[in-house]
Structures are given as C-alpha cells and as structure tokens.
C-alpha cells in the first residue's frame, strides 16, 4: 500500500479553503495533517464548517505553530497579499501550491499597481510555475512551486487558448464579459454582499480595471508572443458558485465555424475536464456546479470577422481548489482526475 501524502492547508477558514478540504478528505492518496486559520485557532474544522461533521477531527492552528517538516504538500488559501509575506518562513523542500495571486505575476511592479502591496518575496516570482494545468502541464510536472490561476483567468484562458495557439485572434481587440457567483468575493462579511443587497441584483464591478487583467494579458502574450490588451468587465450574480465568461473576439483571418470547432476538439481531445459543446449548445453554470469541469462553446459573430467564445466553470473547483489538486496530482505522478472526478451537482 502506498504511503499517504501528508497535506497542510494554510488559510482554511474561507470558501477556497473549505472546498479544498472537502475535496482532499475524499482523495484516496492523501491525509490532511494540518489546517491553519489564525483567527479561529483552537476550533475544529467541523465547528467552522458544520457540513464536515464526522468527516475530520482536525483542529485549526496558527500557521506559526505548525511543524511544516511533517507534511509533503502545503496549500495556501490565504487572501491576496498575505502569503508572499510568510512564504520564506516555510521549508524550502516542500511542494507548495498557492491559490492566491501572490506569485502569479512575473512583473513585481504589477503587485504595486494592481494589488496595492509591495511584494515581500519578489526573488521567487519567476520560480513559481503558473498552474493552469491544461496549458502548462510540462512545466507544472517538474515544479515544486505552483501559483494557481484566478477563477476568471482560468475560464477565460481555457476558452481562448485554441484560438491563441493558432494565432487566429487579434490580441489587441478582446472584450471579456465575466459573471461570477458571490463566493468569488470571499467569506469576509461585507455590507454589499448581504443577502438583501445581493438578491434580485446583478451588477458590474471594477469596470475600469479588474486585478485579473494583468494575469490574463500576461498569459495571452506568453502563448502568442504578442502584446495583448483586453477589456474585462466582471459582474456579480446572485448565486453561490459558478462562473460564465463570454469573450468577444476579432479574428485575424476569415475562418468557418466548423473549422474552428474542429480546432477546439483537436486541441482538447485528451483533456478529461474540458468539454467542447457542439450543435450550438451553450454553457450553463448549473452543468459544471461542484465539478472540476469546463464547458466551452464557440458562436460565430453576426459582425464579419468576429467570434464569441463562452466558457463555464465552478469558480471554487476548476477555478480554484479542484485545479490546485489537479496540479498536485500531476506533480506526484497520480492521474490528474484522482479525487476530483465528481459529476456536476444538478440541479
């Protein structure tokens, strides 16, 4: 019998940490050894998340009190702007998978400009591998430091990748209309996230510059070797989880709908978590809810030389914790779907 991989989770009290623990508990090859949440130290996970009652006896600790030498893999689910400050305190020989934005960007100035903090571990920015599994598999496989993408970049880039790879898109003319459930805003109490403020409401936010823009543009430029500029407007939708991305594109050359669909199918044919919807079937967040799946469809634009690409994911699974476990599986040599092959929850 293979020895179980020992896992430590930093920042376990938020929605991302919760979903990560939910998935890890059912992973056959791992054991949750430690979980930290400094504001809840001394409480059990099932006190913080009653749905875990009977599933784990882990008691939350302060991250400073954990002996990290006793774990094989460390996941950080801390909010943006925190993990970079403690990263150097962790053992250097562990697999570390960060679910925040702290190591996604290669340009240290982007953290000052977009996240309003001075990076405390900037020497490691280029040592972390960008963890969008389907696009960066070979690099992730040989890495011990992984920066998981944001949920919006995950859904956007998976939707655009085949067109970018084939140089079929005008990279300076991309408009992304993004919609996400309220769990994407985190678990901290905020007045504008109260039920009475969210219910029966649909609103845009960060319309002049969302902080996921530099991440998306960075990856588009790496794929195409071209400069990229996008218009990106996210919206908050009154649902718990789910994300729908509609990207409006101008193509570099005239190409038929059937040919484009064939390109998508060919590039993603071996991907277990990506489904290309054909026959004009459109993605719906309910069909990926609770799963690590991404559904994509391509719609020919009514304006000549344009395309619309629509992609749907669960922001907490494929957009966060599920993708993190997918990367861990890849690094450890396990099947990528191990522990995260759940069928979507319907309805």
Beta strands, then each sheet from edge to edge (+ up, - down):
strand 1: 5-10
strand 2: 30-36
strand 3: 73-76
strand 4: 95-98
strand 5: 129-130
strand 6: 145-147
strand 7: 169-180
strand 8: 202-205
strand 9: 230-237
strand 10: 243-251
strand 11: 274-276
strand 12: 294-300
strand 13: 306-313
sheet 1: 2+ 1+ 3+ 4+ 6+ 5+
sheet 2: 8+ 9- 7- 10+ 13- 12+ 11+
end
